[in-house]
Amino acid sequence: MKCLNSLICRRFTCFVFIISIGLILLNTPLGAADDIPLKNQDNIHADDESIMKNQTKSVEKDLDDFFEDDPGPDSLDKNAGDLDEFFSDGEIQIDSIPDSQTALIDKNYSLNGNINIKTGYRLNHDSPLPGFTDHRGLFDLKGEIDIEFGYKIFSSYDFFVSGSAFYNLAYELNNRNHYTNKFLDDNEKDLELDKLFIRGSLTNAFDIKLGRQVVVWGKSDNIRVTDILNPLDLREPGMTDIEDLRLPVFMTRLDYYFFNLSLSGFLIHEHRSHKMPVFGSSYFYLPNSLPEDTDPSDRIENTEFALSLSATYPGFDISFYMADIYDNSAYLNAKNQRVHGKISMAGVAANKAFGNFLYKAEAALFKGIRLSALQKNFIFVENLHDYSRFDSLVGVEYSGLKDTRLSFEAADKWLIDYDDDAQKGGNREHMVQYALRVSRTFLNEVMEFSILASLYGKTADDGGFLRTQGGYDMSDDISFTLGVIFYKSGSNAMLWQIGENDSIFSSIVYSF
């Protein structure tokens, strides 16, 4: 490819450089690899790693146990998307690096990762109005690399670090001058240190984990109700699976195991907001930009607290949650600032297996929710009312068909203190979401086909999306995915223009 100018050359070189780093790592001899024993996963939808460890706990931990970082519910379908926080009614509001085959090196070191080449093409985007960004055609030509490294410090203590980088060449090919600076800053390139933590056992029944990490709460695979501790990357709603959405947060975690129970306490030292679409993005729903978030400082007095108690029984598990944290979604105050208020949550989540059916339910009560200021006579007036909200979810999964899994979930977010100010601010008393997923494997699980539909509103008139994709494992290390996503615009403000983002996408991943 001939470079059109020196700037394009430099950015294309950056793209190639990212890929080259990965290839160099792949060809660097690191030592002989040993097989890693699989963890006991007899219990369906254990709440997170602490539940599974409750059955297999021992003084001497294997390193592979360490690398399974907070998997959350042992999902019957690992590829479900998550979009509900992006579409939360009336709030300005998508971490983990997917698990890949781990190579254990001389029993003390572990290095794994993947290189991913993504492409995306919008099918029906309209011509932009004068002064607006042109998002037609190619929008993704992205090279990504994710690397994870672990080291066993002592017999019961481990260190883990992971990082990622990407560069999207599509914006250079489309002429960078067509995009806003804020959009390019958020979407063209990135280099980030993701997880960084130490984990170990203080006693046979007491564990500690300190650093940037992910904690998965709840039983749902598609809709977040109680899963609130980690913010989400929601810049491309509907395009990313749930395991890629959560953003690590620096916290201290303590786990205590007794009988068939696990008690976990969390001190959250870092506040991170959701990564949202910005002005200039095809997913951004306003004609003008929003002010920058005003995040709480990481001072000791702003430390967030959370607690969970989980119990596991044959065919049944239940978890209770409490949290006092800053809302990851900002509201707009009268000074035209986007700020984060303190909220409290009490919730419960449960699974029950019955034959080929798995029934699930979640419920959570939120207090201290703040809504954006109202505009009256062209003046912003602060909404000083603290609202309460009750979120509930029911779902069922069926696995009685050969190589096929069906799941359906329905959730309702009820703003209990609904009033005229809430209505005038564009908020709804009830925010309803449905999620339906069908997946099937072929050729001894070498191929997989899935359909995920997520719709909003009691009559599905608030918008949503339908994503269909197929995956093929070409070898143990290389996989290929091809899919298409259709968006439905709706009456919800954040979904007015989303229907223009119908796209075809693909990815090829090399894991090492």
URCORKA-V198364 format. One record per backbone hydrogen bond with DSSP energy under -1.0 kcal/mol. CO is the residue of the C=O (numbers start at 1). NH is the residue of the N-H. E is the energy in kcal/mol with one decimal. If there is no record, write none. Layout:
# URCORKA-V198364
co->CO nh->NH e->E
co->CO nh->NH e->E
This chain:
# URCORKA-V198364
co->5 nh->9 e->-1.9
co->6 nh->10 e->-2.4
co->7 nh->11 e->-2.1
co->8 nh->12 e->-2.7
co->9 nh->13 e->-2.5
co->10 nh->14 e->-1.8
co->11 nh->15 e->-2.0
co->12 nh->16 e->-2.4
co->13 nh->17 e->-2.5
co->14 nh->18 e->-1.9
co->15 nh->19 e->-1.5
co->16 nh->20 e->-2.5
co->17 nh->21 e->-2.2
co->18 nh->22 e->-1.4
co->19 nh->23 e->-2.0
co->20 nh->24 e->-2.5
co->21 nh->25 e->-2.2
co->22 nh->26 e->-2.0
co->23 nh->27 e->-1.2
co->25 nh->28 e->-1.2
co->48 nh->51 e->-1.3
co->48 nh->52 e->-1.4
co->49 nh->53 e->-2.4
co->52 nh->55 e->-1.3
co->53 nh->57 e->-1.2
co->63 nh->67 e->-1.4
co->67 nh->69 e->-1.6
co->73 nh->75 e->-2.8
co->80 nh->242 e->-2.6
co->83 nh->87 e->-1.3
co->85 nh->88 e->-1.0
co->88 nh->91 e->-1.4
co->91 nh->93 e->-1.3
co->92 nh->330 e->-1.3
co->103 nh->111 e->-1.1
co->104 nh->34 e->-1.3
co->105 nh->108 e->-1.9
co->105 nh->109 e->-2.4
co->108 nh->152 e->-2.6
co->109 nh->105 e->-3.2
co->110 nh->150 e->-2.6
co->112 nh->148 e->-3.2
co->113 nh->512 e->-2.7
co->114 nh->146 e->-2.4
co->115 nh->510 e->-2.8
co->116 nh->144 e->-2.8
co->117 nh->508 e->-1.7
co->118 nh->142 e->-1.9
co->119 nh->506 e->-2.2
co->120 nh->139 e->-2.3
co->120 nh->140 e->-1.6
co->121 nh->504 e->-2.3
co->129 nh->132 e->-2.3
co->137 nh->122 e->-2.8
co->140 nh->120 e->-1.9
co->141 nh->169 e->-2.5
co->142 nh->118 e->-2.8
co->143 nh->167 e->-1.7
co->144 nh->116 e->-2.4
co->145 nh->165 e->-1.8
co->146 nh->114 e->-2.0
co->147 nh->163 e->-2.3
co->148 nh->112 e->-2.2
co->149 nh->161 e->-2.6
co->150 nh->110 e->-2.2
co->151 nh->159 e->-2.7
co->156 nh->201 e->-1.1
co->157 nh->153 e->-1.4
co->157 nh->154 e->-1.4
co->158 nh->199 e->-2.3
co->159 nh->151 e->-2.6
co->160 nh->197 e->-2.3
co->161 nh->149 e->-3.1
co->162 nh->194 e->-1.8
co->163 nh->147 e->-2.5
co->164 nh->192 e->-2.6
co->165 nh->145 e->-2.3
co->166 nh->190 e->-1.9
co->167 nh->143 e->-2.3
co->169 nh->173 e->-2.1
co->170 nh->174 e->-2.0
co->172 nh->175 e->-1.1
co->175 nh->178 e->-2.1
co->176 nh->179 e->-1.8
co->180 nh->184 e->-2.2
co->181 nh->185 e->-2.5
co->182 nh->186 e->-1.7
co->183 nh->187 e->-1.9
co->184 nh->188 e->-2.2
co->188 nh->168 e->-3.1
co->190 nh->166 e->-2.1
co->192 nh->164 e->-2.4
co->195 nh->162 e->-2.3
co->196 nh->212 e->-2.1
co->197 nh->160 e->-2.5
co->198 nh->210 e->-2.6
co->199 nh->158 e->-3.0
co->200 nh->208 e->-2.6
co->205 nh->257 e->-2.2
co->206 nh->202 e->-2.3
co->206 nh->203 e->-1.8
co->207 nh->255 e->-2.0
co->208 nh->200 e->-2.4
co->209 nh->253 e->-3.0
co->210 nh->198 e->-2.4
co->211 nh->251 e->-1.9
co->212 nh->196 e->-1.4
co->213 nh->249 e->-2.3
co->226 nh->228 e->-1.6
co->231 nh->247 e->-2.6
co->232 nh->275 e->-2.5
co->236 nh->239 e->-1.8
co->241 nh->244 e->-1.8
co->242 nh->245 e->-1.5
co->245 nh->233 e->-1.8
co->249 nh->213 e->-2.1
co->250 nh->269 e->-1.6
co->250 nh->270 e->-1.3
co->251 nh->211 e->-2.2
co->252 nh->267 e->-2.5
co->253 nh->209 e->-2.3
co->254 nh->265 e->-2.6
co->255 nh->207 e->-2.7
co->256 nh->263 e->-3.1
co->258 nh->261 e->-2.7
co->260 nh->312 e->-1.6
co->261 nh->258 e->-1.9
co->262 nh->310 e->-2.4
co->263 nh->256 e->-2.9
co->264 nh->308 e->-2.4
co->265 nh->254 e->-2.5
co->266 nh->306 e->-1.7
co->267 nh->252 e->-2.8
co->268 nh->304 e->-2.5
co->275 nh->234 e->-2.7
co->278 nh->281 e->-2.5
co->281 nh->284 e->-1.1
co->299 nh->302 e->-1.7
co->300 nh->303 e->-2.0
co->304 nh->268 e->-2.8
co->305 nh->324 e->-3.1
co->306 nh->266 e->-2.5
co->307 nh->322 e->-2.4
co->308 nh->264 e->-2.8
co->309 nh->320 e->-2.7
co->310 nh->262 e->-2.0
co->311 nh->318 e->-2.1
co->313 nh->316 e->-2.2
co->315 nh->353 e->-3.0
co->316 nh->313 e->-3.3
co->317 nh->351 e->-2.4
co->318 nh->311 e->-2.7
co->319 nh->349 e->-2.3
co->320 nh->309 e->-2.2
co->321 nh->347 e->-2.3
co->322 nh->307 e->-2.9
co->323 nh->345 e->-2.6
co->324 nh->305 e->-2.0
co->325 nh->343 e->-3.3
co->328 nh->274 e->-1.6
co->330 nh->92 e->-1.2
co->331 nh->339 e->-2.5
co->332 nh->373 e->-3.5
co->333 nh->336 e->-1.7
co->337 nh->333 e->-2.7
co->338 nh->294 e->-3.2
co->339 nh->331 e->-2.6
co->341 nh->327 e->-3.0
co->343 nh->325 e->-1.8
co->344 nh->367 e->-2.2
co->345 nh->323 e->-2.3
co->346 nh->365 e->-2.6
co->347 nh->321 e->-2.8
co->348 nh->363 e->-2.2
co->349 nh->319 e->-2.7
co->350 nh->361 e->-2.1
co->351 nh->317 e->-1.6
co->352 nh->359 e->-3.1
co->354 nh->357 e->-2.0
co->356 nh->399 e->-2.1
co->357 nh->354 e->-3.1
co->358 nh->397 e->-2.0
co->359 nh->352 e->-2.6
co->360 nh->395 e->-2.1
co->361 nh->350 e->-2.5
co->362 nh->393 e->-2.5
co->363 nh->348 e->-2.4
co->364 nh->391 e->-2.8
co->365 nh->346 e->-1.6
co->366 nh->389 e->-2.2
co->367 nh->344 e->-2.1
co->369 nh->387 e->-3.1
co->374 nh->381 e->-4.0
co->376 nh->379 e->-1.2
co->379 nh->376 e->-3.3
co->381 nh->374 e->-2.7
co->387 nh->369 e->-2.2
co->388 nh->416 e->-1.5
co->389 nh->366 e->-3.2
co->390 nh->414 e->-2.6
co->391 nh->364 e->-2.5
co->392 nh->412 e->-2.2
co->393 nh->362 e->-2.1
co->394 nh->410 e->-2.5
co->395 nh->360 e->-2.4
co->396 nh->408 e->-2.3
co->397 nh->358 e->-2.2
co->398 nh->406 e->-2.5
co->401 nh->404 e->-1.9
co->403 nh->441 e->-2.2
co->405 nh->439 e->-2.3
co->406 nh->398 e->-2.9
co->407 nh->437 e->-2.5
co->408 nh->396 e->-2.3
co->409 nh->435 e->-2.5
co->410 nh->394 e->-2.1
co->411 nh->433 e->-2.3
co->412 nh->392 e->-2.1
co->413 nh->431 e->-1.9
co->414 nh->390 e->-2.6
co->414 nh->416 e->-1.1
co->415 nh->418 e->-1.1
co->419 nh->423 e->-2.2
co->420 nh->424 e->-3.1
co->421 nh->425 e->-1.5
co->422 nh->427 e->-2.2
co->423 nh->426 e->-1.9
co->429 nh->415 e->-3.0
co->431 nh->413 e->-2.2
co->432 nh->457 e->-2.9
co->433 nh->411 e->-2.6
co->434 nh->455 e->-2.0
co->435 nh->409 e->-2.5
co->436 nh->453 e->-2.9
co->437 nh->407 e->-2.3
co->438 nh->451 e->-2.6
co->439 nh->405 e->-2.7
co->440 nh->449 e->-2.9
co->442 nh->446 e->-1.1
co->442 nh->447 e->-2.1
co->446 nh->473 e->-2.5
co->447 nh->442 e->-2.6
co->448 nh->471 e->-3.0
co->449 nh->440 e->-2.6
co->450 nh->469 e->-2.2
co->451 nh->438 e->-2.3
co->452 nh->467 e->-3.1
co->453 nh->436 e->-2.5
co->454 nh->465 e->-2.4
co->455 nh->434 e->-2.9
co->456 nh->462 e->-2.6
co->457 nh->460 e->-1.7
co->461 nh->491 e->-1.6
co->463 nh->456 e->-2.5
co->464 nh->488 e->-2.7
co->465 nh->454 e->-2.6
co->466 nh->486 e->-2.9
co->467 nh->452 e->-2.8
co->468 nh->484 e->-2.8
co->469 nh->450 e->-2.5
co->470 nh->482 e->-2.3
co->471 nh->448 e->-2.2
co->472 nh->474 e->-1.0
co->472 nh->480 e->-2.6
co->477 nh->511 e->-3.0
co->478 nh->475 e->-1.8
co->479 nh->509 e->-2.6
co->480 nh->472 e->-2.7
co->481 nh->507 e->-2.1
co->482 nh->470 e->-2.7
co->483 nh->505 e->-2.6
co->484 nh->468 e->-2.7
co->485 nh->503 e->-2.1
co->486 nh->466 e->-2.7
co->488 nh->464 e->-1.8
co->492 nh->495 e->-2.4
co->493 nh->496 e->-1.3
co->495 nh->490 e->-1.3
co->497 nh->500 e->-1.5
co->498 nh->501 e->-1.9
co->502 nh->123 e->-3.0
co->503 nh->485 e->-2.6
co->504 nh->121 e->-2.5
co->505 nh->483 e->-2.7
co->506 nh->119 e->-2.3
co->507 nh->481 e->-2.7
co->508 nh->117 e->-2.3
co->509 nh->479 e->-2.0
co->510 nh->115 e->-2.5
